[in-house]
């Protein structure tokens, strides 16, 4: 911005269109129309104290801390004005506390008033040392208090959710938390209660009974995926987390910038640790990605790395069939011997899971292609399809934020979410969609019911039966002409979630719709590592950078880069996850190398476990015991995110590099372990460090020419009719469930949404299911019993959460779109016993 | 002013003229006493002409601030692409104020007729009357009057064949002083927590349900039919140049005959006391409020201050709601001020720091003072705290809260000092 000119009388800087000229403390400044005085002053380096003001929340003007003197056209306004609510105007003269005794006294006066009821418990308050009230009271307050009367007190603390505690007497009632919950998250479960000095933040559960009838909006507890942000924006120590409360002092913490390892949004975070232990995570400030928010999973789910059962030494299965701790050299030797034998035998399959950094994924695929000499590698530890892989190869690999980004979503006239539940699968995408919708973006969903995402983005739902999404999309041009027209507008976006892989023909339908409207398509996977693994080539059909493995020219380029003899890289596309497991089960593979895969995430967990049991040799790279380590011959411990460096590539295709938070813990990243393992197999991967791996990846992606084949949409498949007596199953994972990275965090688990079976009233009645009572879905494989809840699903459809707490694939053997039988009660009479 | 003073009968019953008639609240009585004649005239006029008429008459808001009603009406957008709303502020809560409730009790149809005319002038087709929840009897009577008006065709579709439609909804508040603040009233009317809104946007741009809205006081709107019938010149015969018209003065306290006295704006307390039969039992006047407890108090020195918007302001107070509370010499000023301070502490909505914390602090200090546990220092602290609240709070509640304290100490500092006398601390060795 243009700042004051030294001699403004001689050369007046031009005021650009849409800007105004004003003076602040005698200094001339040009500011964009609509800018708040407090920000203009900030650009000049004048920090006006404030509490309620937050740049991402609507102005409130409640705390009155930021009062300044304002004159308009030479006429002083009679009262000091709140600089957090007043916008700049041409010819305005503003005097802050620096030049105006009136403003200075007003600010000191408000500060004194804020402190009269504030307890002097800074020495035991979590916020002490990083507290805006403490800091600003030091800078702008009186040294002593004239208040000698009774302070207002409250019983403390109040548990407003399992994760959030409220000390009401510390609260300065700035309403940041309530405004965040209402405006940003859309979860208005906390609100102001009572009035005057008794005014307080509360929920329906904390309100007095007699007040509850009239003062609480929802009658529900503070259940939000974003509640942790209220702690971070609280300008005092009123909101604290059960996880961090009384654990540490800010000045004892070491802070490092980091990146969230949970979903594909790639949020900037700050990780604070003390004496080698992570104490808390905070949202980082990244306007392009997460702004200043993160979800509760990103904030609180990090204690998996300090779980007591963490594997810290290699394990080798002895002759007694038991795993025993071994040295790295022994474990590497055993693994390498077996893998070399397997490679020279029927072959090795590599399964990597979706949580790897780009560097680690690159190392896995290089291990597969160079050390194991196979294309049998797949990162998709979930339901997947060949159609999906073709779509990813043609439309996703290599895209950057210039294609579709968070800000594209914010500016889009319309966003259509297909088989994608943003609040559960990519919470920060949800927040951006909500922000967009509040500014006029139309958000539409092809799904099963009016979920909280739909409601909170003022979305419109195109409800269809699970599995019928493709047909629903194909029907848009004819049956939803206005939607089709809207999608044809410049900037329209279609978002596709991972569930699309479970619906045959859906990617084709998405492509048809995109071709027909010109809308841009972005794929938003659920896990942090999926997009990076795709681009790194951890798939059976693509090389790093996205060239097909069948492309001889690309292979040749890579062979040259990797200094391999010509023709060494396997030319045939490999098997996908299901194919690898089937081959292993059928004895067509001799060994599996598995990193971070939970069989319960796979469409057929039983078959996956059987494959692991059957296959001759299993090397597991893991952090904690799992169904894979139970069956592994060699277990190699690897580092959690905080103990390694790396890069997540988020769904936009934006690289999110991060450095080691906890140094020298002795834990090794996957790429280092694989490099050493390959060396034992007499192969060099050059992925000793994440840095080396990245450099190698960067060269490979740059060197290999990529020919993009257009996605060949499959013709629309005929919709099979629901078989008699069955209902269709719709399912996806809730954000907070029994995922392995959420262990050791009971407070977070307490904010999980309750697991229920959702169905519409008619379906419930037909099957004798009563709302609030147990209902059971069943297949030949097994049954799943949960309380029933009525929602606006299509007739003959039920929804259950995929892993809250029971794995749907494990219990039923079917997933989204599967046919199940529905009955009331726990289903015991069904003869299962 | 000389003109009003020379009138033989200082009373000008306009709004109150029907109040003593038998069954004055009934439609039949109202119609017999020239009720619903003004709307026949008004509905033949253009909305613009009506706004102009009210401007010409110089009608100023009777809710306390005295903003010219016609000017306020003219802020409403001329087009009707969004629904317009008229909201009547009948949340009469200012201590001492008791004019709107008697008006609605005695003559509800005059308000309804005013609502019809004002709605027509502002192109509103839905009018809400927000009545404070405690006055149940009044709410019932108002509801009944609205029903009568619907039945008689004064409300509903195509009123008197004019093509104009209007619905009136009577809404009961839940008992919060802050809901008399117009934006808090709108939030409350929308079903939210009653706390003042940030302005801009002003209600005329985005008021009730974010639609163009005008909020007017009961007395203001009830005056409108008389202006339509009598004309601007007739109206301007009463009152002063800048504050024309009659006004209901609510006289309470130590007078012989407390009650509602309708007199031209600019009437003095001396005249009002004459009408009310003088001070009760002849005990001399000590202090009084010109317009409720939020207006700085006056003393016997101010007996001849003309009670119009300008006169009251010139003498250092405000006209407010013309709730004249009269206190004789038996009343302790610190005690009265403490009671008022406790009222504001109880009614502060809590939204902004100065009002929420300041009223909490001030009422504690005053309580302590009255109990004889105060010090001279407390008085200065109070004045400084008042200074930190006045003009610093979000809405005018904070300003009102400090008025009695500041004016009380200004005129009766000795009384406050006397309470502190016993607590003068003599420090051991302080003389050294």
Interface residues (C-beta under 8 A of the other chain):
Chain A: X59 X60 X61 X62 X63 X64 X65 X67 X78 X79 X80 X85 X105 X106 X109 X110 X112 X113 X114 X116 X117 X146 X147 X149 X150 X152 X172 X173 X191 X192 X194 X195 X196 X197 X198 X199 X214 X215
Chain B: X174 X176 X178 X193 X195 X198 X345 X346 X347 X348 X349 X350 X351 X352 X353 X354 X356 X357 X358 X359 X360 X361 X364 X365 X368 X381 X384 X385 X387 X388 X389 X391 X392 X393 X394
